[in-house]
């Protein structure tokens, strides 16, 4: 189940003793940091938890699922996220 921002803010506030407003500001600051670092350096990670990297995708041919017609998908960029050791170990 995916959590909403409000769910995450509630948990942060409950576990840290912060107000919901302060927890929301902290979450917003983390998200802003994530975006800034991935844009500036092409990667962002938290040791043991995850590593996110910008990867180049090549142009390729795809299919329109509605019609089956061939379409050209241009080259671009995407973000790939790899789980860290601590995250992997937490689900064993």
PyMOL Python script that loads the backbone (N, CA, C, O; Angstrom):
from pymol import cmd

cmd.read_pdbstr("""\
ATOM      1  N   UNK A   1       0.840  -1.174   0.000  1.00  0.00           N
ATOM      2  CA  UNK A   1       0.000   0.000   0.000  1.00  0.00           C
ATOM      3  C   UNK A   1       0.889   1.243   0.000  1.00  0.00           C
ATOM      4  O   UNK A   1       1.819   1.355   0.799  1.00  0.00           O
ATOM      5  N   UNK A   2       0.596   2.153  -0.887  1.00  0.00           N
ATOM      6  CA  UNK A   2       1.333   3.413  -0.933  1.00  0.00           C
ATOM      7  C   UNK A   2       0.774   4.371   0.108  1.00  0.00           C
ATOM      8  O   UNK A   2      -0.439   4.460   0.301  1.00  0.00           O
ATOM      9  N   UNK A   3       1.660   5.076   0.767  1.00  0.00           N
ATOM     10  CA  UNK A   3       1.246   6.055   1.765  1.00  0.00           C
ATOM     11  C   UNK A   3       1.069   7.419   1.107  1.00  0.00           C
ATOM     12  O   UNK A   3       1.789   7.768   0.171  1.00  0.00           O
ATOM     13  N   UNK A   4       0.110   8.178   1.604  1.00  0.00           N
ATOM     14  CA  UNK A   4      -0.042   9.550   1.143  1.00  0.00           C
ATOM     15  C   UNK A   4       0.895  10.444   1.939  1.00  0.00           C
ATOM     16  O   UNK A   4       1.427  10.046   2.976  1.00  0.00           O
ATOM     17  N   UNK A   5       1.084  11.646   1.443  1.00  0.00           N
ATOM     18  CA  UNK A   5       1.923  12.593   2.168  1.00  0.00           C
ATOM     19  C   UNK A   5       1.355  12.830   3.565  1.00  0.00           C
ATOM     20  O   UNK A   5       2.109  12.925   4.533  1.00  0.00           O
ATOM     21  N   UNK A   6       0.046  12.924   3.674  1.00  0.00           N
ATOM     22  CA  UNK A   6      -0.593  13.151   4.974  1.00  0.00           C
ATOM     23  C   UNK A   6      -0.307  11.998   5.936  1.00  0.00           C
ATOM     24  O   UNK A   6      -0.074  12.224   7.124  1.00  0.00           O
ATOM     25  N   UNK A   7      -0.325  10.747   5.423  1.00  0.00           N
ATOM     26  CA  UNK A   7      -0.006   9.593   6.267  1.00  0.00           C
ATOM     27  C   UNK A   7       1.425   9.675   6.784  1.00  0.00           C
ATOM     28  O   UNK A   7       1.686   9.414   7.959  1.00  0.00           O
ATOM     29  N   UNK A   8       2.341  10.037   5.907  1.00  0.00           N
ATOM     30  CA  UNK A   8       3.751  10.132   6.288  1.00  0.00           C
ATOM     31  C   UNK A   8       3.955  11.237   7.314  1.00  0.00           C
ATOM     32  O   UNK A   8       4.682  11.054   8.291  1.00  0.00           O
ATOM     33  N   UNK A   9       3.320  12.379   7.100  1.00  0.00           N
ATOM     34  CA  UNK A   9       3.421  13.494   8.044  1.00  0.00           C
ATOM     35  C   UNK A   9       2.885  13.080   9.410  1.00  0.00           C
ATOM     36  O   UNK A   9       3.477  13.419  10.435  1.00  0.00           O
ATOM     37  N   UNK A  10       1.773  12.352   9.434  1.00  0.00           N
ATOM     38  CA  UNK A  10       1.215  11.879  10.712  1.00  0.00           C
ATOM     39  C   UNK A  10       2.206  10.998  11.463  1.00  0.00           C
ATOM     40  O   UNK A  10       2.395  11.163  12.668  1.00  0.00           O
ATOM     41  N   UNK A  11       2.840  10.064  10.759  1.00  0.00           N
ATOM     42  CA  UNK A  11       3.796   9.151  11.395  1.00  0.00           C
ATOM     43  C   UNK A  11       5.013   9.919  11.902  1.00  0.00           C
ATOM     44  O   UNK A  11       5.467   9.691  13.023  1.00  0.00           O
ATOM     45  N   UNK A  12       5.543  10.825  11.087  1.00  0.00           N
ATOM     46  CA  UNK A  12       6.699  11.624  11.513  1.00  0.00           C
ATOM     47  C   UNK A  12       6.347  12.433  12.756  1.00  0.00           C
ATOM     48  O   UNK A  12       7.129  12.489  13.705  1.00  0.00           O
ATOM     49  N   UNK A  13       5.183  13.052  12.754  1.00  0.00           N
ATOM     50  CA  UNK A  13       4.761  13.861  13.905  1.00  0.00           C
ATOM     51  C   UNK A  13       4.609  12.994  15.152  1.00  0.00           C
ATOM     52  O   UNK A  13       5.052  13.384  16.232  1.00  0.00           O
ATOM     53  N   UNK A  14       3.990  11.831  15.015  1.00  0.00           N
ATOM     54  CA  UNK A  14       3.786  10.946  16.165  1.00  0.00           C
ATOM     55  C   UNK A  14       5.102  10.425  16.731  1.00  0.00           C
ATOM     56  O   UNK A  14       5.281  10.382  17.949  1.00  0.00           O
ATOM     57  N   UNK A  15       6.020  10.030  15.858  1.00  0.00           N
ATOM     58  CA  UNK A  15       7.255   9.402  16.323  1.00  0.00           C
ATOM     59  C   UNK A  15       8.321  10.396  16.767  1.00  0.00           C
ATOM     60  O   UNK A  15       9.207  10.046  17.546  1.00  0.00           O
ATOM     61  N   UNK A  16       8.244  11.626  16.281  1.00  0.00           N
ATOM     62  CA  UNK A  16       9.292  12.593  16.614  1.00  0.00           C
ATOM     63  C   UNK A  16       8.870  13.626  17.646  1.00  0.00           C
ATOM     64  O   UNK A  16       9.712  14.319  18.216  1.00  0.00           O
ATOM     65  N   UNK A  17       7.559  13.733  17.889  1.00  0.00           N
ATOM     66  CA  UNK A  17       7.083  14.752  18.811  1.00  0.00           C
ATOM     67  C   UNK A  17       6.938  16.117  18.157  1.00  0.00           C
ATOM     68  O   UNK A  17       6.635  17.098  18.836  1.00  0.00           O
ATOM     69  N   UNK A  18       7.149  16.191  16.849  1.00  0.00           N
ATOM     70  CA  UNK A  18       6.951  17.445  16.124  1.00  0.00           C
ATOM     71  C   UNK A  18       5.464  17.693  15.911  1.00  0.00           C
ATOM     72  O   UNK A  18       4.652  16.770  15.974  1.00  0.00           O
ATOM     73  N   UNK A  19       5.123  18.938  15.660  1.00  0.00           N
ATOM     74  CA  UNK A  19       3.748  19.220  15.252  1.00  0.00           C
ATOM     75  C   UNK A  19       3.575  18.712  13.823  1.00  0.00           C
ATOM     76  O   UNK A  19       4.556  18.478  13.118  1.00  0.00           O
ATOM     77  N   UNK A  20       2.336  18.545  13.406  1.00  0.00           N
ATOM     78  CA  UNK A  20       2.097  18.103  12.028  1.00  0.00           C
ATOM     79  C   UNK A  20       2.635  19.123  11.028  1.00  0.00           C
ATOM     80  O   UNK A  20       3.139  18.750   9.969  1.00  0.00           O
ATOM     81  N   UNK A  21       2.530  20.401  11.359  1.00  0.00           N
ATOM     82  CA  UNK A  21       3.046  21.442  10.471  1.00  0.00           C
ATOM     83  C   UNK A  21       4.563  21.324  10.332  1.00  0.00           C
ATOM     84  O   UNK A  21       5.097  21.398   9.225  1.00  0.00           O
ATOM     85  N   UNK A  22       5.256  21.139  11.460  1.00  0.00           N
ATOM     86  CA  UNK A  22       6.715  20.997  11.421  1.00  0.00           C
ATOM     87  C   UNK A  22       7.125  19.716  10.705  1.00  0.00           C
ATOM     88  O   UNK A  22       8.099  19.707   9.953  1.00  0.00           O
ATOM     89  N   UNK A  23       6.386  18.641  10.937  1.00  0.00           N
ATOM     90  CA  UNK A  23       6.677  17.382  10.239  1.00  0.00           C
ATOM     91  C   UNK A  23       6.471  17.554   8.736  1.00  0.00           C
ATOM     92  O   UNK A  23       7.244  17.020   7.941  1.00  0.00           O
ATOM     93  N   UNK A  24       5.445  18.287   8.345  1.00  0.00           N
ATOM     94  CA  UNK A  24       5.206  18.566   6.926  1.00  0.00           C
ATOM     95  C   UNK A  24       6.333  19.365   6.314  1.00  0.00           C
ATOM     96  O   UNK A  24       6.757  19.094   5.191  1.00  0.00           O
ATOM     97  N   UNK A  25       6.829  20.367   7.062  1.00  0.00           N
ATOM     98  CA  UNK A  25       7.959  21.169   6.581  1.00  0.00           C
ATOM     99  C   UNK A  25       9.216  20.312   6.446  1.00  0.00           C
ATOM    100  O   UNK A  25       9.974  20.466   5.488  1.00  0.00           O
ATOM    101  N   UNK A  26       9.436  19.412   7.401  1.00  0.00           N
ATOM    102  CA  UNK A  26      10.603  18.517   7.345  1.00  0.00           C
ATOM    103  C   UNK A  26      10.517  17.596   6.130  1.00  0.00           C
ATOM    104  O   UNK A  26      11.512  17.395   5.432  1.00  0.00           O
ATOM    105  N   UNK A  27       9.347  17.040   5.877  1.00  0.00           N
ATOM    106  CA  UNK A  27       9.171  16.166   4.715  1.00  0.00           C
ATOM    107  C   UNK A  27       9.374  16.950   3.426  1.00  0.00           C
ATOM    108  O   UNK A  27      10.029  16.465   2.503  1.00  0.00           O
ATOM    109  N   UNK A  28       8.816  18.165   3.354  1.00  0.00           N
ATOM    110  CA  UNK A  28       9.001  19.005   2.165  1.00  0.00           C
ATOM    111  C   UNK A  28      10.475  19.324   1.941  1.00  0.00           C
ATOM    112  O   UNK A  28      10.939  19.332   0.801  1.00  0.00           O
ATOM    113  N   UNK A  29      11.214  19.587   3.017  1.00  0.00           N
ATOM    114  CA  UNK A  29      12.643  19.882   2.906  1.00  0.00           C
ATOM    115  C   UNK A  29      13.402  18.667   2.376  1.00  0.00           C
ATOM    116  O   UNK A  29      14.304  18.808   1.549  1.00  0.00           O
ATOM    117  N   UNK A  30      13.038  17.468   2.851  1.00  0.00           N
ATOM    118  CA  UNK A  30      13.686  16.252   2.361  1.00  0.00           C
ATOM    119  C   UNK A  30      13.408  16.045   0.877  1.00  0.00           C
ATOM    120  O   UNK A  30      14.320  15.731   0.111  1.00  0.00           O
ATOM    121  N   UNK A  31      12.170  16.218   0.472  1.00  0.00           N
ATOM    122  CA  UNK A  31      11.801  16.042  -0.943  1.00  0.00           C
ATOM    123  C   UNK A  31      12.530  17.067  -1.809  1.00  0.00           C
ATOM    124  O   UNK A  31      13.026  16.728  -2.883  1.00  0.00           O
ATOM    125  N   UNK A  32      12.597  18.317  -1.351  1.00  0.00           N
ATOM    126  CA  UNK A  32      13.323  19.353  -2.090  1.00  0.00           C
ATOM    127  C   UNK A  32      14.800  19.004  -2.221  1.00  0.00           C
ATOM    128  O   UNK A  32      15.391  19.200  -3.283  1.00  0.00           O
ATOM    129  N   UNK A  33      15.402  18.489  -1.150  1.00  0.00           N
ATOM    130  CA  UNK A  33      16.802  18.062  -1.181  1.00  0.00           C
ATOM    131  C   UNK A  33      16.994  16.939  -2.191  1.00  0.00           C
ATOM    132  O   UNK A  33      17.945  16.955  -2.971  1.00  0.00           O
ATOM    133  N   UNK A  34      16.089  15.963  -2.175  1.00  0.00           N
ATOM    134  CA  UNK A  34      16.159  14.835  -3.103  1.00  0.00           C
ATOM    135  C   UNK A  34      16.148  15.339  -4.546  1.00  0.00           C
ATOM    136  O   UNK A  34      17.005  14.963  -5.345  1.00  0.00           O
ATOM    137  N   UNK A  35      15.170  16.195  -4.878  1.00  0.00           N
ATOM    138  CA  UNK A  35      15.065  16.730  -6.244  1.00  0.00           C
ATOM    139  C   UNK A  35      16.303  17.519  -6.640  1.00  0.00           C
ATOM    140  O   UNK A  35      16.818  17.357  -7.746  1.00  0.00           O
ATOM    141  N   UNK A  36      16.785  18.374  -5.738  1.00  0.00           N
ATOM    142  CA  UNK A  36      17.947  19.211  -6.048  1.00  0.00           C
ATOM    143  C   UNK A  36      19.197  18.373  -6.291  1.00  0.00           C
ATOM    144  O   UNK A  36      19.946  18.636  -7.232  1.00  0.00           O
ATOM    145  N   UNK A  37      19.427  17.370  -5.454  1.00  0.00           N
ATOM    146  CA  UNK A  37      20.625  16.535  -5.597  1.00  0.00           C
ATOM    147  C   UNK A  37      20.563  15.652  -6.834  1.00  0.00           C
ATOM    148  O   UNK A  37      21.575  15.482  -7.514  1.00  0.00           O
ATOM    149  N   UNK A  38      19.404  15.088  -7.140  1.00  0.00           N
ATOM    150  CA  UNK A  38      19.294  14.220  -8.307  1.00  0.00           C
ATOM    151  C   UNK A  38      19.478  15.045  -9.580  1.00  0.00           C
ATOM    152  O   UNK A  38      20.039  14.561 -10.563  1.00  0.00           O
ATOM    153  N   UNK A  39      19.004  16.289  -9.557  1.00  0.00           N
ATOM    154  CA  UNK A  39      19.167  17.166 -10.722  1.00  0.00           C
ATOM    155  C   UNK A  39      20.611  17.636 -10.860  1.00  0.00           C
ATOM    156  O   UNK A  39      21.155  17.656 -11.964  1.00  0.00           O
ATOM    157  N   UNK A  40      21.237  18.017  -9.738  1.00  0.00           N
ATOM    158  CA  UNK A  40      22.595  18.567  -9.754  1.00  0.00           C
ATOM    159  C   UNK A  40      23.654  17.490  -9.991  1.00  0.00           C
ATOM    160  O   UNK A  40      24.547  17.674 -10.819  1.00  0.00           O
ATOM    161  N   UNK A  41      23.561  16.368  -9.273  1.00  0.00           N
ATOM    162  CA  UNK A  41      24.612  15.352  -9.300  1.00  0.00           C
ATOM    163  C   UNK A  41      24.246  14.076 -10.056  1.00  0.00           C
ATOM    164  O   UNK A  41      25.109  13.234 -10.305  1.00  0.00           O
ATOM    165  N   UNK A  42      22.983  13.929 -10.418  1.00  0.00           N
ATOM    166  CA  UNK A  42      22.565  12.717 -11.122  1.00  0.00           C
ATOM    167  C   UNK A  42      22.368  11.525 -10.215  1.00  0.00           C
ATOM    168  O   UNK A  42      22.102  10.421 -10.690  1.00  0.00           O
ATOM    169  N   UNK A  43      22.495  11.732  -8.905  1.00  0.00           N
ATOM    170  CA  UNK A  43      22.272  10.639  -7.965  1.00  0.00           C
ATOM    171  C   UNK A  43      21.977  11.193  -6.570  1.00  0.00           C
ATOM    172  O   UNK A  43      22.329  12.324  -6.233  1.00  0.00           O
ATOM    173  N   UNK A  44      21.318  10.350  -5.779  1.00  0.00           N
ATOM    174  CA  UNK A  44      21.015  10.685  -4.388  1.00  0.00           C
ATOM    175  C   UNK A  44      20.786   9.380  -3.664  1.00  0.00           C
ATOM    176  O   UNK A  44      20.154   8.470  -4.201  1.00  0.00           O
ATOM    177  N   UNK A  45      21.288   9.278  -2.459  1.00  0.00           N
ATOM    178  CA  UNK A  45      21.066   8.049  -1.711  1.00  0.00           C
ATOM    179  C   UNK A  45      21.209   8.245  -0.221  1.00  0.00           C
ATOM    180  O   UNK A  45      21.773   9.230   0.257  1.00  0.00           O
ATOM    181  N   UNK A  46      20.684   7.282   0.490  1.00  0.00           N
ATOM    182  CA  UNK A  46      20.858   7.197   1.930  1.00  0.00           C
ATOM    183  C   UNK A  46      21.485   5.834   2.179  1.00  0.00           C
ATOM    184  O   UNK A  46      20.869   4.806   1.895  1.00  0.00           O
ATOM    185  N   UNK A  47      22.702   5.819   2.707  1.00  0.00           N
ATOM    186  CA  UNK A  47      23.460   4.583   2.895  1.00  0.00           C
ATOM    187  C   UNK A  47      22.620   3.537   3.615  1.00  0.00           C
ATOM    188  O   UNK A  47      22.067   3.787   4.686  1.00  0.00           O
ATOM    189  N   UNK A  48      22.538   2.367   3.007  1.00  0.00           N
ATOM    190  CA  UNK A  48      21.789   1.255   3.567  1.00  0.00           C
ATOM    191  C   UNK A  48      20.333   1.230   3.150  1.00  0.00           C
ATOM    192  O   UNK A  48      19.716   0.164   3.139  1.00  0.00           O
ATOM    193  N   UNK A  49      19.764   2.386   2.805  1.00  0.00           N
ATOM    194  CA  UNK A  49      18.343   2.448   2.464  1.00  0.00           C
ATOM    195  C   UNK A  49      18.112   2.352   0.956  1.00  0.00           C
ATOM    196  O   UNK A  49      17.437   1.436   0.486  1.00  0.00           O
ATOM    197  N   UNK A  50      18.671   3.295   0.201  1.00  0.00           N
ATOM    198  CA  UNK A  50      18.482   3.269  -1.247  1.00  0.00           C
ATOM    199  C   UNK A  50      19.503   4.161  -1.928  1.00  0.00           C
ATOM    200  O   UNK A  50      20.174   4.972  -1.290  1.00  0.00           O
ATOM    201  N   UNK A  51      19.605   3.989  -3.253  1.00  0.00           N
ATOM    202  CA  UNK A  51      20.390   4.879  -4.093  1.00  0.00           C
ATOM    203  C   UNK A  51      19.572   5.132  -5.350  1.00  0.00           C
ATOM    204  O   UNK A  51      19.141   4.192  -6.017  1.00  0.00           O
ATOM    205  N   UNK A  52      19.360   6.401  -5.670  1.00  0.00           N
ATOM    206  CA  UNK A  52      18.630   6.781  -6.869  1.00  0.00           C
ATOM    207  C   UNK A  52      19.619   7.390  -7.852  1.00  0.00           C
ATOM    208  O   UNK A  52      20.457   8.206  -7.466  1.00  0.00           O
ATOM    209  N   UNK A  53      19.527   7.000  -9.124  1.00  0.00           N
ATOM    210  CA  UNK A  53      20.419   7.504 -10.154  1.00  0.00           C
ATOM    211  C   UNK A  53      19.631   7.859 -11.400  1.00  0.00           C
ATOM    212  O   UNK A  53      18.640   7.207 -11.731  1.00  0.00           O
ATOM    213  N   UNK A  54      20.087   8.916 -12.097  1.00  0.00           N
ATOM    214  CA  UNK A  54      19.508   9.259 -13.386  1.00  0.00           C
ATOM    215  C   UNK A  54      20.157   8.359 -14.431  1.00  0.00           C
ATOM    216  O   UNK A  54      21.381   8.245 -14.488  1.00  0.00           O
ATOM    217  N   UNK A  55      19.335   7.727 -15.249  1.00  0.00           N
ATOM    218  CA  UNK A  55      19.830   6.853 -16.317  1.00  0.00           C
ATOM    219  C   UNK A  55      19.296   7.338 -17.651  1.00  0.00           C
ATOM    220  O   UNK A  55      18.149   7.773 -17.754  1.00  0.00           O
ATOM    221  N   UNK A  56      20.140   7.260 -18.674  1.00  0.00           N
ATOM    222  CA  UNK A  56      19.736   7.600 -20.032  1.00  0.00           C
ATOM    223  C   UNK A  56      18.976   6.419 -20.629  1.00  0.00           C
ATOM    224  O   UNK A  56      19.374   5.268 -20.447  1.00  0.00           O
ATOM    225  N   UNK A  57      17.895   6.698 -21.334  1.00  0.00           N
ATOM    226  CA  UNK A  57      17.182   5.656 -22.060  1.00  0.00           C
ATOM    227  C   UNK A  57      17.374   5.904 -23.547  1.00  0.00           C
ATOM    228  O   UNK A  57      17.397   7.051 -23.992  1.00  0.00           O
ATOM    229  N   UNK A  58      17.509   4.846 -24.303  1.00  0.00           N
ATOM    230  CA  UNK A  58      17.715   4.994 -25.737  1.00  0.00           C
ATOM    231  C   UNK A  58      16.371   5.042 -26.453  1.00  0.00           C
ATOM    232  O   UNK A  58      15.349   4.597 -25.930  1.00  0.00           O
ATOM    233  N   UNK A  59      16.399   5.595 -27.663  1.00  0.00           N
ATOM    234  CA  UNK A  59      15.191   5.620 -28.487  1.00  0.00           C
ATOM    235  C   UNK A  59      14.837   4.184 -28.854  1.00  0.00           C
ATOM    236  O   UNK A  59      15.718   3.349 -29.057  1.00  0.00           O
ATOM    237  N   UNK A  60      13.554   3.910 -28.937  1.00  0.00           N
ATOM    238  CA  UNK A  60      13.127   2.559 -29.272  1.00  0.00           C
ATOM    239  C   UNK A  60      11.751   2.591 -29.918  1.00  0.00           C
ATOM    240  O   UNK A  60      11.075   3.620 -29.925  1.00  0.00           O
ATOM    241  N   UNK A  61      11.356   1.474 -30.448  1.00  0.00           N
ATOM    242  CA  UNK A  61      10.034   1.375 -31.041  1.00  0.00           C
ATOM    243  C   UNK A  61       9.103   0.685 -30.059  1.00  0.00           C
ATOM    244  O   UNK A  61       9.472  -0.302 -29.422  1.00  0.00           O
ATOM    245  N   UNK A  62       7.903   1.211 -29.945  1.00  0.00           N
ATOM    246  CA  UNK A  62       6.912   0.628 -29.058  1.00  0.00           C
ATOM    247  C   UNK A  62       5.605   0.412 -29.800  1.00  0.00           C
ATOM    248  O   UNK A  62       5.529   0.593 -31.015  1.00  0.00           O
ATOM    249  N   UNK A  63       4.598   0.033 -29.073  1.00  0.00           N
ATOM    250  CA  UNK A  63       3.274  -0.208 -29.658  1.00  0.00           C
ATOM    251  C   UNK A  63       2.227   0.581 -28.878  1.00  0.00           C
ATOM    252  O   UNK A  63       2.267   0.650 -27.650  1.00  0.00           O
ATOM    253  N   UNK A  64       1.298   1.171 -29.611  1.00  0.00           N
ATOM    254  CA  UNK A  64       0.150   1.817 -28.990  1.00  0.00           C
ATOM    255  C   UNK A  64      -0.756   0.696 -28.490  1.00  0.00           C
ATOM    256  O   UNK A  64      -1.238  -0.095 -29.302  1.00  0.00           O
ATOM    257  N   UNK A  65      -1.005   0.598 -27.190  1.00  0.00           N
ATOM    258  CA  UNK A  65      -1.782  -0.527 -26.674  1.00  0.00           C
ATOM    259  C   UNK A  65      -3.236  -0.531 -27.170  1.00  0.00           C
ATOM    260  O   UNK A  65      -3.856  -1.591 -27.258  1.00  0.00           O
ATOM    261  N   UNK A  66      -3.770   0.624 -27.486  1.00  0.00           N
ATOM    262  CA  UNK A  66      -5.157   0.689 -27.936  1.00  0.00           C
ATOM    263  C   UNK A  66      -5.315   0.223 -29.376  1.00  0.00           C
ATOM    264  O   UNK A  66      -6.280  -0.465 -29.708  1.00  0.00           O
ATOM    265  N   UNK A  67      -4.352   0.602 -30.241  1.00  0.00           N
ATOM    266  CA  UNK A  67      -4.491   0.293 -31.667  1.00  0.00           C
ATOM    267  C   UNK A  67      -3.504  -0.750 -32.170  1.00  0.00           C
ATOM    268  O   UNK A  67      -3.717  -1.363 -33.216  1.00  0.00           O
ATOM    269  N   UNK A  68      -2.428  -0.949 -31.422  1.00  0.00           N
ATOM    270  CA  UNK A  68      -1.394  -1.880 -31.871  1.00  0.00           C
ATOM    271  C   UNK A  68      -0.440  -1.265 -32.876  1.00  0.00           C
ATOM    272  O   UNK A  68       0.476  -1.939 -33.348  1.00  0.00           O
ATOM    273  N   UNK A  69      -0.638   0.007 -33.214  1.00  0.00           N
ATOM    274  CA  UNK A  69       0.221   0.679 -34.194  1.00  0.00           C
ATOM    275  C   UNK A  69       1.607   0.912 -33.608  1.00  0.00           C
ATOM    276  O   UNK A  69       1.756   1.180 -32.416  1.00  0.00           O
ATOM    277  N   UNK A  70       2.622   0.805 -34.471  1.00  0.00           N
ATOM    278  CA  UNK A  70       4.003   1.051 -34.048  1.00  0.00           C
ATOM    279  C   UNK A  70       4.190   2.543 -33.806  1.00  0.00           C
ATOM    280  O   UNK A  70       3.710   3.373 -34.578  1.00  0.00           O
ATOM    281  N   UNK A  71       4.899   2.879 -32.714  1.00  0.00           N
ATOM    282  CA  UNK A  71       5.223   4.269 -32.410  1.00  0.00           C
ATOM    283  C   UNK A  71       6.698   4.359 -32.056  1.00  0.00           C
ATOM    284  O   UNK A  71       7.297   3.387 -31.595  1.00  0.00           O
ATOM    285  N   UNK A  72       7.278   5.528 -32.276  1.00  0.00           N
ATOM    286  CA  UNK A  72       8.674   5.749 -31.918  1.00  0.00           C
ATOM    287  C   UNK A  72       8.711   6.434 -30.556  1.00  0.00           C
ATOM    288  O   UNK A  72       8.078   7.469 -30.349  1.00  0.00           O
ATOM    289  N   UNK A  73       9.456   5.844 -29.641  1.00  0.00           N
ATOM    290  CA  UNK A  73       9.637   6.405 -28.307  1.00  0.00           C
ATOM    291  C   UNK A  73      11.010   7.069 -28.294  1.00  0.00           C
ATOM    292  O   UNK A  73      12.018   6.397 -28.512  1.00  0.00           O
ATOM    293  N   UNK A  74      11.066   8.381 -28.040  1.00  0.00           N
ATOM    294  CA  UNK A  74      12.359   9.073 -28.096  1.00  0.00           C
ATOM    295  C   UNK A  74      13.260   8.727 -26.916  1.00  0.00           C
ATOM    296  O   UNK A  74      12.800   8.241 -25.882  1.00  0.00           O
ATOM    297  N   UNK A  75      14.561   8.990 -27.094  1.00  0.00           N
ATOM    298  CA  UNK A  75      15.521   8.818 -26.001  1.00  0.00           C
ATOM    299  C   UNK A  75      15.184   9.822 -24.904  1.00  0.00           C
ATOM    300  O   UNK A  75      14.590  10.866 -25.173  1.00  0.00           O
ATOM    301  N   UNK A  76      15.556   9.512 -23.694  1.00  0.00           N
ATOM    302  CA  UNK A  76      15.263  10.412 -22.583  1.00  0.00           C
ATOM    303  C   UNK A  76      16.042  10.027 -21.341  1.00  0.00           C
ATOM    304  O   UNK A  76      17.064   9.344 -21.411  1.00  0.00           O
ATOM    305  N   UNK A  77      15.546  10.471 -20.222  1.00  0.00           N
ATOM    306  CA  UNK A  77      16.166  10.180 -18.934  1.00  0.00           C
ATOM    307  C   UNK A  77      15.098   9.634 -18.000  1.00  0.00           C
ATOM    308  O   UNK A  77      13.923   9.982 -18.114  1.00  0.00           O
ATOM    309  N   UNK A  78      15.513   8.785 -17.085  1.00  0.00           N
ATOM    310  CA  UNK A  78      14.624   8.262 -16.063  1.00  0.00           C
ATOM    311  C   UNK A  78      15.418   8.109 -14.766  1.00  0.00           C
ATOM    312  O   UNK A  78      16.647   8.174 -14.769  1.00  0.00           O
ATOM    313  N   UNK A  79      14.722   7.911 -13.687  1.00  0.00           N
ATOM    314  CA  UNK A  79      15.387   7.703 -12.389  1.00  0.00           C
ATOM    315  C   UNK A  79      15.197   6.252 -11.997  1.00  0.00           C
ATOM    316  O   UNK A  79      14.075   5.745 -11.978  1.00  0.00           O
ATOM    317  N   UNK A  80      16.291   5.590 -11.685  1.00  0.00           N
ATOM    318  CA  UNK A  80      16.266   4.206 -11.210  1.00  0.00           C
ATOM    319  C   UNK A  80      16.638   4.201  -9.739  1.00  0.00           C
ATOM    320  O   UNK A  80      17.567   4.894  -9.323  1.00  0.00           O
ATOM    321  N   UNK A  81      15.919   3.425  -8.960  1.00  0.00           N
ATOM    322  CA  UNK A  81      16.181   3.352  -7.517  1.00  0.00           C
ATOM    323  C   UNK A  81      16.537   1.921  -7.154  1.00  0.00           C
ATOM    324  O   UNK A  81      15.807   0.982  -7.472  1.00  0.00           O
ATOM    325  N   UNK A  82      17.681   1.770  -6.478  1.00  0.00           N
ATOM    326  CA  UNK A  82      18.136   0.459  -6.012  1.00  0.00           C
ATOM    327  C   UNK A  82      18.052   0.412  -4.494  1.00  0.00           C
ATOM    328  O   UNK A  82      18.440   1.359  -3.809  1.00  0.00           O
ATOM    329  N   UNK A  83      17.546  -0.687  -3.983  1.00  0.00           N
ATOM    330  CA  UNK A  83      17.456  -0.879  -2.534  1.00  0.00           C
ATOM    331  C   UNK A  83      18.843  -1.088  -1.945  1.00  0.00           C
ATOM    332  O   UNK A  83      19.692  -1.745  -2.548  1.00  0.00           O
ATOM    333  N   UNK A  84      19.061  -0.532  -0.777  1.00  0.00           N
ATOM    334  CA  UNK A  84      20.311  -0.732  -0.056  1.00  0.00           C
ATOM    335  C   UNK A  84      20.256  -1.980   0.787  1.00  0.00           C
ATOM    336  O   UNK A  84      19.202  -2.604   0.911  1.00  0.00           O
ATOM    337  N   UNK A  85      21.377  -2.350   1.369  1.00  0.00           N
ATOM    338  CA  UNK A  85      21.484  -3.603   2.137  1.00  0.00           C
ATOM    339  C   UNK A  85      20.527  -3.641   3.324  1.00  0.00           C
ATOM    340  O   UNK A  85      19.894  -4.667   3.573  1.00  0.00           O
ATOM    341  N   UNK A  86      20.415  -2.547   4.051  1.00  0.00           N
ATOM    342  CA  UNK A  86      19.526  -2.533   5.215  1.00  0.00           C
ATOM    343  C   UNK A  86      18.066  -2.718   4.801  1.00  0.00           C
ATOM    344  O   UNK A  86      17.311  -3.414   5.480  1.00  0.00           O
ATOM    345  N   UNK A  87      17.674  -2.106   3.701  1.00  0.00           N
ATOM    346  CA  UNK A  87      16.308  -2.273   3.197  1.00  0.00           C
ATOM    347  C   UNK A  87      16.064  -3.698   2.740  1.00  0.00           C
ATOM    348  O   UNK A  87      15.021  -4.282   3.034  1.00  0.00           O
ATOM    349  N   UNK A  88      17.029  -4.259   2.016  1.00  0.00           N
ATOM    350  CA  UNK A  88      16.902  -5.662   1.582  1.00  0.00           C
ATOM    351  C   UNK A  88      16.784  -6.600   2.777  1.00  0.00           C
ATOM    352  O   UNK A  88      15.962  -7.516   2.768  1.00  0.00           O
ATOM    353  N   UNK A  89      17.595  -6.376   3.799  1.00  0.00           N
ATOM    354  CA  UNK A  89      17.578  -7.227   4.977  1.00  0.00           C
ATOM    355  C   UNK A  89      16.271  -7.090   5.793  1.00  0.00           C
ATOM    356  O   UNK A  89      15.873  -8.020   6.495  1.00  0.00           O
ATOM    357  N   UNK A  90      15.623  -5.938   5.691  1.00  0.00           N
ATOM    358  CA  UNK A  90      14.413  -5.717   6.461  1.00  0.00           C
ATOM    359  C   UNK A  90      13.221  -6.523   5.936  1.00  0.00           C
ATOM    360  O   UNK A  90      12.229  -6.684   6.647  1.00  0.00           O
ATOM    361  N   UNK A  91      13.304  -7.022   4.725  1.00  0.00           N
ATOM    362  CA  UNK A  91      12.198  -7.791   4.151  1.00  0.00           C
ATOM    363  C   UNK A  91      12.468  -9.292   4.104  1.00  0.00           C
ATOM    364  O   UNK A  91      11.659 -10.054   3.577  1.00  0.00           O
ATOM    365  N   UNK A  92      13.596  -9.712   4.651  1.00  0.00           N
ATOM    366  CA  UNK A  92      13.924 -11.150   4.657  1.00  0.00           C
ATOM    367  C   UNK A  92      13.171 -11.846   5.748  1.00  0.00           C
ATOM    368  O   UNK A  92      13.309 -13.057   5.918  1.00  0.00           O
TER     369      UNK A  92
END
""", "prot")
cmd.dss("prot")
cmd.show_as("cartoon", "prot")
cmd.util.cbc("prot")
cmd.orient("prot")
